[in-house]
Amino acid sequence: MGLEEDIGKLARNPTFAAIEPEALRLIAFSGDSLILRAGDVLFRRDEISNGGYVVLSGSIAMDASDNGAATARIVRPPGLIGDLALLTQTRRPATAIAREPSTVLRISRQLFHRVLQEFPGSAERLRQSLSERLDQFIGELGAMRETLAPDDAAKSD
């Protein structure tokens, strides 16, 4: 895959959509492309995170179970795996396994922080975007709570 194609895929991801093109170019150029075969494990559940991965081609299964019996979700291009790991060290909540031949772009936390420092406008737009997404998520949780337990939701108000 070419650099311009990678930049385009980054730009289509909601997390990176707020980041200016030159910052995306730095990420695409400085990130590590990893080629995976079907069945390759990208990382395992409970490992300490070191950054995030953008799926450039193929698909990655995110398995949060202990026994490998259930797949929680499938990530396809231009999906981001480990968005929180771009910001801070965490433990991986699931095992990531390539379902087919796949390519991912590994973005280290150090690289992501460097981009945010060098492009403060992008950092502010990303902060605003994440804030809006968090507000939306909180609203959805509130609506779900009312649906699942309407009496409990009314008591807490």
Buried (B, 14 or more C-beta within 10 A) or exposed (E): EEEEEBBBBBBEBEBBBBBEEEBBBBBBEBBEEBEBEEEBEBBEBEEEBBBBBBBBBBBBBBBEEEEEEEBEEEBEBBBBBBBEBBBEEEEBEBBBBBBEEBBBBBBBBEBBEBBBEEBEEBBEBBEEBBEEEEEEEEEEEEEEEEEEEEEEBEEEE
